[in-house]
Amino acid sequence: MRKARARYRISWISAVVMLVAALLGGSVLTSPGQAAQAVSGPISGRLTGDLPGPAALSPKSAKDLGAWVRTRLGFDKLRRAKSLLVQPAPRPGTAPVAKAAAAAPAGTSALVLYDTAGPYGYLGELYAMAAANLAGHFGTVTAKPVSAYTAGLVEQYTATVYIGSTYYGGTLPDAVPAAFYQDALATSRPVTWIGDNIWNMANAVGTGAFGQKYGWDPTNSFYDTGSGVGNIDQVTYRGQQLTRKVPAGQDGGVLHPALLTGPGHPQVTQLAQAKDGTTGAISPWAIRSANLTYLGEIPFAYVSESDRVIVFEDLLFDALAPATAERHRAFVRLEDISPKADPAGLRTIATYLKSQNIPYGINVIPVYTDPKGAYNNGVPQTVTLAQAPAVVAEIKNMLANGAVLMNHGYTHQYGNTDNPYNGVTGDDFEFFRAHIDGSDNVVYDGPVAEDSTAWAQSRVTAGLAAFAAAGLPRPTLWTTPHYAASAADYRVFGQNFSARLERALYFSGTLGGTADPGRYIGQFFPYAVKDVYGSTVLPENIGNYEPGAFNNHPPRLPADLIASAKANLAVRDGVASFFYHPYYPVAPLQQTIEGMRALGYTFVGPTALTQ
């Protein structure tokens, strides 16, 4: 009998892979040669899982990230010394500014504005995609460069999010139109401001007017307190302690807002608080006054399943759906069920889930192939579902007892090539190239050579035919093998399935122009979203059980999954979604489910996640 295979889980330094504003855990910024870390499976020592979270920075990205930090902190130091010259944005002249009493827009809608100027301007689009994806949970989203803003635009949307990723000053003029500064002050609609340039708004509208409405002074607020950015490693929000793990030299800091006190200044609510792991000092991480919510950093980088990005994920409810009731749901899917799966193991797991009345998803790979005989004594082997009647019988049993069929690629591997391991189904990537470097890290190389819309569609079509040949229904949900594909591939998946259930990569150029396969952000979600590819994406956000350490990645045990589920209770209407390989015993799955239920989670099926 073939040894149980383990595949890797990669965690993402999400969202800022090229610079540093703050990584996407969302989100994950990355470029060719990005290294990812991994964990072993039960016997074979392969990474297991499907990219449950931060891919290591590529050398180029890490270099950019460090350069971005140095630029930010250098400008911050000059601003503190009152020697940073900022060329103001153009004045609106006689153009109208926003009216606080304007009619409400029809339906829930969000405007996401982002920077594009400067040597690292491309980061703005990556962060904007992360924010737009999350806002896609609530309604329609429009994302555009802030430089394209026109007076009164905030009144056309339920709420506006601005992501300040370019620190303007010196030879880089402020690209934010004065009309936006004026409108943000004048409107009563929610404005969420993330990161840089809030001080430029205060200067543009007048520090007195800003302080009178908002109760703090951005012109005296800095990332560097005078002795560095500190060691902020924890953020507390809604009773949950969330992580913040940013490598030394790549931390651009969290803005320390100068709160005003005394008559004439409104109260500022501290929504989330940051803690310095070295000094124990507590400072605001997110604040709100009047219509303005401010986050002291862009939270899409170096994210994990328990990261402070959760704060932003929940704060969007205040801006876009404030009447939302508290609700906490959970979801589990069984992973990598191929024609070579063990029928007895499938039956054992299915029997347990049925006994608990838990609906679940089953990710099925319709064709198993081992082109070089890596697990078959050197003899190539290919098995389709139609050639595995015992496995198909168990799949049908699952479907009759609460499971939902999901398509997990065609072969979950790529040709006769080690990609990155051995060419075997379940071990390797199917839609992306990867290799293992000298430090035993998985390195992303980009889309496969023949990648195209037609090629991806041919894989999907062949996979669906294999399900039909085995007498199984057509799956309506899709999970990309190892969560990695090109922008064209993701669009193909969206055209063939009602939703994807996964983490995903979002490529530079998606919001305008040609996608760049070398720059992207990785992201996972705490609720269903409509993403920038136009697809519904269902969440997987707390990872998977993995008992062994491998490739510099620690084990992930039931206690870790439960801890991440607890952190996600901070999302008022969120989902804790994980996956489990059925070649593992029932006990760890049982421990995880019982622990999550004890936290107040209710398990639901995948179709309920869109509700």
GUNUTI-531512 format. One record per residue (C-alpha): x, y, z. Coordinates in steps of 0.02 Angstrom, whole numbers, padded with zeros to 5 digits, always signed. Example, Ala and Ser with C-alpha at 12.3 -4.5 7.8 and 13.67 -1.06 7.14 Angstrom:
// GUNUTI-531512
+00615-00225+00390/+00684-00053+00357/
// end
This chain:
// GUNUTI-531512
+00000+00000+00000/+00065+00171-00046/+00131+00278+00095/+00021+00420+00153/+00076+00577+00067/+00097+00742+00150/+00097+00906+00061/+00154+01074+00111/+00071+01214+00198/+00141+01383+00156/+00108+01532+00264/+00103+01703+00186/+00187+01862+00230/+00035+01929+00150/+00018+02089+00073/+00176+02174+00052/+00295+02080-00030/+00379+02212-00120/+00389+02345-00002/+00325+02354+00158/+00190+02455+00195/+00120+02315+00275/+00090+02154+00204/-00099+02014+00129/-00107+01901+00222/-00194+01963+00159/-00135+01944+00106/+00055+01913+00010/+00158+02016-00102/+00283+01922-00201/+00390+01912-00354/+00481+01776-00450/+00585+01671-00334/+00476+01699-00182/+00516+01573-00047/+00381+01490+00053/+00398+01388+00208/+00325+01220+00238/+00273+01079+00348/+00289+00892+00330/+00151+00766+00322/+00133+00599+00406/+00270+00498+00323/+00342+00566+00163/+00403+00733+00226/+00312+00833+00094/+00231+00996+00137/+00049+00972+00181/-00095+01086+00155/-00138+01217+00028/-00041+01373+00066/-00122+01409+00232/-00042+01573+00256/+00129+01686+00233/+00246+01655+00089/+00421+01716+00127/+00480+01870+00034/+00584+01848-00121/+00757+01929-00113/+00697+02071-00225/+00540+02095-00124/+00635+02094+00039/+00756+02222-00031/+00611+02332-00087/+00527+02311+00080/+00680+02369+00173/+00700+02517+00055/+00518+02566+00080/+00542+02562+00269/+00698+02668+00260/+00609+02795+00151/+00458+02803+00264/+00556+02822+00425/+00675+02946+00344/+00529+03056+00292/+00449+03032+00463/+00608+03096+00546/+00612+03248+00432/+00429+03283+00467/+00460+03273+00654/+00600+03400+00632/+00479+03506+00529/+00598+03500+00383/+00500+03388+00264/+00442+03492+00117/+00279+03431+00039/+00216+03506-00122/+00028+03517-00095/-00099+03434-00206/-00192+03550-00325/-00330+03653-00246/-00508+03614-00300/-00536+03796-00348/-00722+03827-00368/-00765+03643-00382/-00898+03591-00257/-00849+03496-00101/-00950+03357-00022/-01113+03398+00064/-01145+03307+00227/-01331+03294+00192/-01319+03220+00018/-01440+03082-00028/-01386+02906+00018/-01326+02796-00125/-01435+02651-00182/-01374+02487-00109/-01215+02460-00009/-01061+02520-00101/-00880+02555-00059/-00751+02669-00139/-00570+02611-00118/-00437+02742-00157/-00253+02702-00168/-00083+02780-00205/+00011+02744-00366/+00150+02874-00359/+00332+02846-00315/+00454+02703-00341/+00344+02584-00244/+00179+02646-00312/+00129+02472-00370/+00104+02423-00188/-00047+02535-00180/-00141+02429-00305/-00097+02269-00213/-00163+02339-00049/-00316+02409-00137/-00359+02236-00205/-00349+02166-00029/-00465+02301+00037/-00582+02288-00112/-00597+02100-00093/-00650+02119+00088/-00772+02259+00047/-00843+02141-00084/-00927+02047+00059/-01047+02192+00082/-01094+02254-00091/-01020+02336-00244/-00843+02405-00243/-00756+02536-00348/-00566+02548-00336/-00467+02688-00415/-00305+02786-00391/-00331+02927-00268/-00257+03045-00397/-00414+03016-00501/-00529+03076-00362/-00651+03214-00405/-00746+03327-00287/-00902+03254-00209/-00862+03074-00253/-00874+03014-00072/-01059+03056-00074/-01091+02926-00209/-01040+02780-00096/-01093+02710+00071/-00914+02722+00134/-00739+02763+00073/-00572+02679+00112/-00408+02767+00074/-00245+02669+00085/-00095+02782+00107/+00054+02679+00049/+00159+02821-00025/+00235+02943+00100/+00234+03106+00002/+00373+03232+00024/+00536+03297-00045/+00539+03275-00234/+00378+03173-00230/+00229+03293-00234/+00069+03250-00142/-00038+03157-00268/-00194+03163-00159/-00312+03296-00229/-00358+03434-00109/-00539+03395-00151/-00524+03228-00063/-00453+03308+00094/-00595+03434+00095/-00729+03305+00059/-00667+03185+00193/-00688+03326+00319/-00856+03386+00254/-00946+03221+00230/-01042+03128+00363/-01015+02963+00273/-00887+02842+00347/-00708+02867+00291/-00577+02737+00339/-00399+02802+00322/-00256+02677+00327/-00073+02725+00345/+00011+02879+00272/-00035+03059+00230/-00167+03094+00361/-00053+03237+00415/-00066+03311+00240/-00255+03311+00258/-00240+03405+00423/-00126+03534+00343/-00241+03551+00193/-00402+03579+00292/-00316+03667+00437/-00254+03584+00595/-00382+03681+00696/-00528+03621+00593/-00461+03443+00593/-00435+03442+00782/-00605+03519+00814/-00694+03382+00718/-00583+03233+00755/-00495+03268+00920/-00317+03229+00870/-00170+03309+00780/-00093+03206+00639/+00042+03337+00611/+00116+03289+00779/+00088+03102+00757/+00234+02993+00702/+00285+02813+00669/+00453+02837+00755/+00429+02898+00933/+00605+02967+00935/+00688+02805+00986/+00630+02695+00843/+00469+02607+00796/+00479+02490+00945/+00430+02307+00947/+00242+02305+00928/+00195+02121+00920/+00015+02118+00982/-00147+02208+00946/-00300+02191+01057/-00473+02211+00981/-00645+02163+01046/-00567+02062+01186/-00453+01961+01071/-00263+01968+01070/-00204+01968+00890/-00028+01942+00827/+00087+02062+00735/+00246+01980+00672/+00356+02089+00563/+00541+02049+00539/+00671+02171+00602/+00719+02297+00469/+00553+02277+00380/+00441+02361+00508/+00379+02532+00456/+00298+02556+00626/+00124+02603+00685/+00075+02786+00689/+00058+02854+00867/-00088+02977+00859/-00071+03137+00960/-00239+03143+01048/-00305+03314+01100/-00389+03347+01266/-00484+03492+01341/-00634+03597+01291/-00681+03599+01108/-00605+03431+01065/-00718+03280+01037/-00681+03114+01118/-00576+02993+01017/-00623+02809+01033/-00478+02687+01037/-00547+02540+00940/-00390+02432+00948/-00232+02447+01050/-00054+02398+01008/+00068+02328+01134/+00257+02339+01127/+00327+02168+01168/+00487+02241+01239/+00427+02388+01344/+00247+02337+01373/+00191+02510+01314/+00012+02522+01253/-00037+02639+01111/-00186+02659+00994/-00185+02551+00838/-00354+02603+00770/-00456+02755+00823/-00621+02835+00776/-00700+03006+00795/-00846+03080+00698/-00848+02997+00526/-00661+02955+00523/-00586+02786+00568/-00396+02784+00563/-00281+02631+00562/-00100+02665+00607/-00029+02544+00478/-00079+02448+00322/-00123+02276+00395/-00098+02166+00244/+00080+02108+00271/+00155+01965+00367/-00016+01903+00410/-00063+01741+00495/-00226+01658+00544/-00230+01759+00707/-00163+01923+00639/-00214+02104+00670/-00286+02112+00494/-00439+02040+00581/-00470+02214+00652/-00495+02290+00480/-00599+02141+00425/-00721+02179+00566/-00715+02369+00559/-00788+02361+00384/-00952+02309+00465/-00960+02477+00554/-00941+02568+00388/-01044+02457+00273/-01163+02352+00379/-01175+02425+00555/-01336+02333+00599/-01256+02161+00576/-01293+02042+00719/-01161+01936+00805/-01144+01766+00723/-01001+01640+00721/-01002+01494+00600/-00874+01359+00562/-00837+01251+00412/-00728+01099+00380/-00679+01018+00218/-00592+00852+00187/-00440+00876+00077/-00354+00784-00066/-00474+00640-00095/-00406+00558-00252/-00439+00389-00335/-00297+00321-00228/-00378+00372-00063/-00407+00239+00069/-00594+00196+00068/-00590+00137+00248/-00512+00300+00305/-00643+00399+00213/-00782+00297+00293/-00711+00323+00468/-00704+00513+00451/-00875+00520+00366/-00954+00415+00503/-00889+00533+00637/-00949+00690+00548/-01121+00613+00520/-01132+00567+00705/-01103+00751+00745/-01229+00812+00615/-01092+00916+00534/-01109+00963+00351/-00942+00974+00262/-00853+00988+00096/-00750+00856+00008/-00610+00912-00107/-00594+00777-00239/-00454+00761-00368/-00532+00661-00512/-00372+00588-00586/-00223+00520-00488/-00057+00507-00577/+00119+00460-00526/+00210+00481-00693/+00380+00425-00630/+00321+00290-00510/+00383+00385-00358/+00261+00289-00247/+00249+00134-00358/+00424+00060-00363/+00472+00161-00516/+00322+00105-00619/+00213+00249-00685/+00034+00240-00626/-00126+00334-00670/-00297+00298-00593/-00460+00387-00632/-00614+00394-00521/-00702+00275-00641/-00563+00149-00605/-00583+00167-00417/-00760+00104-00378/-00728+00082-00192/-00674+00264-00174/-00822+00322-00278/-00939+00221-00167/-00873+00311-00014/-00889+00479-00099/-01071+00440-00139/-01097+00387+00041/-01027+00554+00099/-01139+00650-00021/-01290+00557+00047/-01243+00605+00225/-01205+00790+00227/-01055+00816+00113/-01042+00937-00034/-00935+00888-00183/-00794+01007-00229/-00670+01000-00375/-00488+01010-00321/-00399+01023-00488/-00385+00894-00626/-00227+00800-00574/-00157+00916-00439/+00016+00901-00520/+00104+00959-00677/+00161+00842-00816/+00312+00732-00783/+00402+00870-00690/+00449+00888-00508/+00340+01038-00462/+00418+01050-00338/+00429+00872-00271/+00398+00720-00379/+00258+00748-00504/+00133+00651-00398/-00049+00701-00378/-00078+00796-00217/+00106+00833-00187/+00135+00957-00328/+00065+01117-00401/-00044+01104-00555/-00065+01284-00616/+00095+01364-00551/+00280+01320-00560/+00385+01299-00403/+00551+01226-00349/+00645+01191-00187/+00796+01301-00151/+00957+01259-00061/+00882+01306+00106/+00740+01181+00080/+00608+01315+00049/+00473+01305-00083/+00501+01445-00209/+00364+01510-00324/+00421+01528-00505/+00260+01591-00584/+00125+01522-00699/+00165+01367-00803/+00239+01396-00976/+00080+01352-01072/-00035+01449-00956/-00183+01528-01046/-00371+01538-01034/-00387+01394-01156/-00262+01285-01064/-00344+01312-00895/-00515+01277-00970/-00451+01114-01044/-00397+01056-00870/-00566+01101-00796/-00660+01017-00938/-00559+00857-00923/-00585+00853-00735/-00773+00874-00749/-00778+00735-00878/-00689+00620-00755/-00821+00655-00622/-00959+00616-00747/-00875+00456-00805/-00876+00395-00625/-01062+00430-00605/-01035+00576-00487/-01129+00742-00497/-01046+00896-00568/-00957+00993-00429/-01012+01173-00410/-00867+01229-00300/-00681+01237-00340/-00520+01242-00239/-00359+01279-00333/-00219+01153-00300/-00100+01231-00175/-00199+01394-00192/-00088+01455-00335/-00138+01501-00512/-00129+01647-00633/-00257+01785-00649/-00320+01706-00810/-00340+01538-00723/-00440+01612-00580/-00560+01691-00704/-00583+01523-00790/-00624+01440-00624/-00750+01577-00589/-00835+01546-00756/-00856+01359-00721/-00904+01355-00537/-01024+01453-00428/-00886+01491-00302/-00706+01456-00256/-00668+01400-00079/-00487+01447-00047/-00350+01573-00021/-00291+01659-00180/-00161+01765-00267/-00204+01937-00338/-00087+02007-00470/-00025+02182-00503/-00116+02259-00650/-00282+02178-00611/-00365+02345-00573/-00299+02417-00736/-00180+02355-00869/-00099+02186-00895/-00076+02072-00746/+00105+02054-00691/+00141+01873-00639/+00293+01930-00540/+00200+02044-00418/+00051+01986-00320/-00030+01982-00151/-00098+01828-00066/-00254+01839+00040/-00378+01738+00141/-00546+01792+00207/-00654+01776+00363/-00816+01781+00263/-00876+01758+00085/-00823+01895-00036/-00843+01945-00218/-00662+01968-00269/-00579+02078-00400/-00585+01934-00525/-00775+01940-00512/-00791+01774-00421/-00873+01726-00258/-00738+01662-00140/-00784+01564+00015/-00667+01570+00165/-00527+01458+00224/-00441+01559+00358/-00374+01453+00500/-00269+01325+00406/-00257+01138+00432/-00201+01005+00555/-00020+00957+00527/+00067+00855+00664/+00247+00866+00603/+00372+01007+00579/+00455+01024+00410/+00546+01156+00307/+00559+01277+00453/+00373+01271+00484/+00309+01214+00654/+00172+01084+00677/-00007+01148+00678/-00107+01054+00808/-00289+01061+00862/-00244+01188+00996/-00172+01303+00862/-00327+01290+00753/-00437+01324+00903/-00331+01475+00953/-00350+01547+00778/-00537+01516+00786/-00541+01611+00951/-00449+01759+00875/-00575+01763+00734/-00717+01786+00858/-00667+01970+00842/-00757+01968+00673/-00938+01995+00724/-01010+01891+00582/-00864+01783+00531/-00820+01605+00486/-00682+01494+00554/-00645+01379+00408/-00514+01241+00404/-00472+01082+00311/-00420+00907+00362/-00334+00766+00271/-00434+00604+00295/-00277+00498+00302/-00253+00566+00479/-00347+00485+00625/-00514+00550+00686/-00453+00607+00857/-00369+00772+00805/-00521+00817+00700/-00634+00780+00848/-00527+00887+00964/-00533+01032+00842/-00721+01023+00815/-00758+01008+01001/-00644+01154+01039/-00724+01265+00909/-00898+01220+00967/-00848+01265+01145/-00805+01439+01080/-00982+01458+01015/-00958+01412+00833/-01095+01324+00735/-01040+01211+00592/-01124+01241+00424/-01105+01177+00247/-01016+01276+00111/-01174+01336+00026/-01225+01423+00188/-01066+01527+00188/-01136+01645+00057/-01284+01689+00169/
// end
